[in-house]
Amino acid sequence: MSKDDSLFIKGVAILLLLFHHNPIDSILGDVLQSGARVCVWLFVFITAYGYTLQFKDKYEKRPFQFIFKRIILLYSLMWFFYLFNLITEIALNPQGILRYFSLSVFNLPIDMLNIQNLVPGKIEIGAYWYVNFLLVVIAIFPLLYYLAKKTTWFSIPILVLITQLCPFKLTFEHGGQLNYYLLIVMLGILFAQNKVFEYLSKFKNKKSWLVILFGILIIVPSLIFRNMFLPQVEDKWYLSIGPFSTIITMTIVLMIFLCRTDNKVSQLIQKLGKHSGNIYFSQGFFYNILAFAFPIENEFILFICCLVYTLAISIVVEIVKKNTRYNERIRNLLKKILKEA
């Protein structure tokens, strides 16, 4: 998979995320909005795929260095937006926020570190549940990598069996069970380890209409079943939101990989993909604060306003980071700590 493919998938994922968080008042809108939640699975797949390539290249014999590096890089991205959102929320609702933090000296560090699923606590900025989730994925990633390397594709039924037998079910507020996403993590690892995309590259841009038609025939029934029947059987893993979202996600990924062409639309989506992390961390402020302070009735206009706002914020942040050499300083610090060349 090329970098452009990866950025395109991130661009599609961030558009789906903005749509997923956009309040829509209609039955069809609710179904489509719920279906757009696969944005999480798309991000998880491309993250696991990238992690695997990095781990295989440098960290197979240094898993703890990998864990430390990825956690620091995650926090270095998040804290830029966390501090901005926190200061803004204090300015708009000082009594509520300060009252929560004053209940315990540990509430602020728990909130800042997003470890509320590991210790008693409560997250103030709900959209940041994904950070807590990624911390867990990073911590267990070496184990999943070694499992996939030793057992190859048999790691999938092994993982399903483990999640079914394990009595402890880690659940993220706003995000659901960890079990929902482990399958897509493993698929990201397996696709990278077994060079699946290199094999599939010979089929790129060949009979794209057939690929798209076949993809639609998979996605639409899966989406309907996922939204109409699954809420009643969430306790059964094989009939939960996880496997069906994984099927939809892998279909989208393969459609993008096999059908993407280098045109202007593709380039625009790839540019969005470059800003996907920043957009994710800034969209919560828009939907939770600005959208209520300045209500917009039309959902499409609200979506466009959110996209423009978050992209503008991202561009400004990247300019600040470039002028302050923020990313370079973080990388140099990590190199010194980990003693990397």
N, C-alpha and C positions, 0 to 999 in steps of 0.2 A: 504494500500500500504506500503510495506516494504521500508527501507532505500536503499536496493540494487536496488529495482525497480526504485526508484526516481533517483538514481545515473546513472542507465542505460539509462533512458530517457534523462538526462542531457548529457550523453556521446554521444548518438545518435544526440541530438540537436546541440552539438558543432561540430560534424563532418559535419552535414548538413550546419552549418554556414560557416565553412571554405570552403566548396565546393561552397556555394552560393556566396562568395566573390572572388572566384577564377575566373579570366578572361578566358572565354572559347570562341573560335571563330568557332562556328558551330551552325546550327539551332537546332539540337537535344541537343547539349550542353546548348544552351540558354534556352530551355524548361526545362531541368532538373535542371539547375542552378536557374531558376526562381521558380521552384517547391520547391527547397531546402529552399526557404524563410520561409517555415512553421516552420523552426527552432525557429523563434520568438514566434510563437504560442505555441510550445512545452515548451519553457522557461516560457512563461506567465502562462500556465496551471499549471506547477509544482510549480511555485512561488506562485500562488494564492492558490493552495492546501496546501502548507506549511504554508503560512500566516494564513490560516483559522484555522489550528490546533493550532498554537501559540496564535492566538487571542481568540479562544474558551477556551484555557487552562488558560490564565492569564489576558487578556486585554478586555474582554467584557464590563467591567465597567470602563475601563481606556483607551479609544480609543486614546486620545492625547499622552499618554505615548508610545503606540504602534507606532504611526506615528513618533514620535521623535526618538525612538530607531531604527526603520527600516531605516530612513533617514541617521542617523549617521553611521550605519553599512554599508550602500551602499557607502557613501562617503569614509569610511575608506578602503574599497576595491578598489575604483576607483582611489583615489589620488596617490597611490603607482605608478600606471602606467601612470597616467596623467602627473605627474611631470617628469617622465623619458621621455615620448614622447614629452613634451613641451620643455625640455632642448635640446633634440636631434634635434627637428625642428628648434629651434633658432640657433643651431650650423650649420645646413645645409642651412637654409634660413633666416638669421637674419634680413635682410631688410624687407621681407614680413611680418613676424610674428610681429616684433617690431613696424612696421608701423601701423598694425591693432590695437595693444594694445595702441599705443600712440594717437589714434584718440579720445579716451575717457578713463577717469580714471575708468569707470565702465566695460569696455570690459573684462579685466582680471578676476575680480570676477564673472561676468556673465558666462564666459567661464569655469571657475573652478567649479562653482556651477551647470552648465548645466541647467540654467533657461532661456535660450534664447527664449523659447516659451511663457514665462510668462511676459517677459519684452523685449523691443527692443534690439536686439543683433544678433550675428552670432556665430555659433559654429565652432571652428577651426578644431577639430578632429571629422569628420563626423560620425564615427562608434559609437560615444558616445551618439547618439540620444536616445539610449535605456535607458540611465540613466535619461534623461529628462522625458521620458515616464514613467519609474518606479516611479519617484517622484510624478507624477500625480496619478498613480495607488495607491500608498501608501496613498496619501492624501484623496482619495475618497473610499479607501477600507472599512473602518468601515461602510459607508453608504450602500455599496453593500452587505456587510456581514449581516447587520440588515435587508435589503430588502429580501435577500434570506432566512433568518431565519423566517421572518414573513410570507412570501408568498410561500416558498419552490419553486417548479418547475414553479409556475406561475410567478416567478421573471423574467424568460426568455422573455415571450411576453411583460411583463411590461417594461423591459429594452429596448427591440426593439422599443416599442411605444415611450418611452422617447427620444431615440436617433433620431427617425424620426421627432418628434415634436420640438425638440430643434433646434433653428435657428443657434446656435453657433456650429461650427465644428472645434474642435481643431486638427490641423495638425502638424505633426512632420517632419521636413526636413529629408529626407532619410528614413523615417519610415511610412509615410502615416497618415491616420486619426486615432484618438483615437477610433472611432466607430468600426474600423476593429477588435479591440482586446477585446472589452468589453464583448462580448459573451463568449469568452474562459475564461476570468477572472471569470465570473459568473458560468461557468461550473466547474471550479476548486473549487470554494467555495461550490457549491452544492454537488459535489462528496465527499468532506471532511465532510460536515455537515451531510449528509445522509448515510455515511459509505458505499458508493456504492462498493468500492473495497473489503470490508470485505464480502459483499454478493457474489461478483463475484469470490472470492477466491476458492470456491468449484468447479469452472470450470477450474482452472489453469491446464495447461499441459494435457488437455483432448481433443483429436482430433485437435491437433495444426495445422495439415495440412489444415483442413477445415477452421479454423480461419484465417490462412494466405491467403488461396485462396479467401475467402470472403472479406478479407481486401484489397487484390489486385484489386478485382472487384469493390470496392468502390473508391480506391485511383486513379487508372489509369483514369477512365472517369472523375472524379472530377478534376484531374490535367490537363487533356486535355481541358476541358471546361473552367477552370480557366485561362489558358494561351492563349487560342485561341479566346475567345469571351468576356471576362470580361473587357479588356482595353477600349472597346467602351461604356460600360455602368457603369462606376465607380460611376456615380452620384446617381444610384439607389442602396440603401443599400442591398436589398435582392438579387441583382445580382452583388454585389461587391466582392472584394477579401476576405473580412472578413469571411462571412458564409462558403464559400467553403474551405477556409484554415482551418476553425474550424472543418469541417467535416473530412478533411484529417488528421488533428492533432489528433482528438479523435479516429479515426480508428487506427492510429499508436500507441497511448497510450494503447488502449485496446489489440492490437496485442502483444505489449511488455509485458503487465501485464499477459495475458493469456498464452503466449508461451515461455517466458524467462526461460532458464534453467541455472543452476549454473555450467557453463563450463569455460574453459580458455578464450575464446573469450569474454564471458559475463563479466568476471572479468576484462579484459583489458578495455572494454568499461566503466565499473563502475569506474575504476581508472581515466579514462579521465573525467568522470563526476565530480569527486572530484576537478579537476583542471579547470572545465568549465568556472568559473568566471574569473580566471587569463588568460586563453587562449583567452577569448573574448576581454579582454582589451589590450592584446598584439598583436593580429592578425592584427589589423589595421595598426600598425607600419610596420609589415612585408610586407603587400600587398601594402601599400601606399608609403613606403620609400625604403625598401630593395629590393623588387621585381623590382623596376625601376632602382635602382642603380646597381643591378646585375641581369639583365634580364635572365629568364629561359624560353625557348620556349615551352617545354613539360609541359602541364597543370597538368598531374599526378605527375610529379617530383616536380613541383611548390607546389602542394597540400601537398606532403609528407614533403618537406622542411619547409613549414609553420607549419605543425603539429609538427615536431621535434623541430623547433625553439621556438614555443610558449610553448610547454610542458617543454622544458629545462628552459626557462625563469620562468615559473610557479614554477618549482621545486626549483630554486635558490631563488625566492621570498619567498617561504614557509620556506626555511632554514633560511633566514634572519629574517622572522617574528618569527620563533620559538626561535632563539638565542637571539632576542631582546625582546621576550615576548610581541610582538606587539598586537596580538589578545587578550591576557590575560589582558593587560593594558586597551584596549578599553572596554572589558566586565566589568572590575572592575570599570572603570570610569562611565559607564552607570548604574551600580548597585547603585553607590553612588548618582548619579543625580536623578535616578528614585526611590531610596530607596527600592530596591528589595533585598530579602534575598539571 
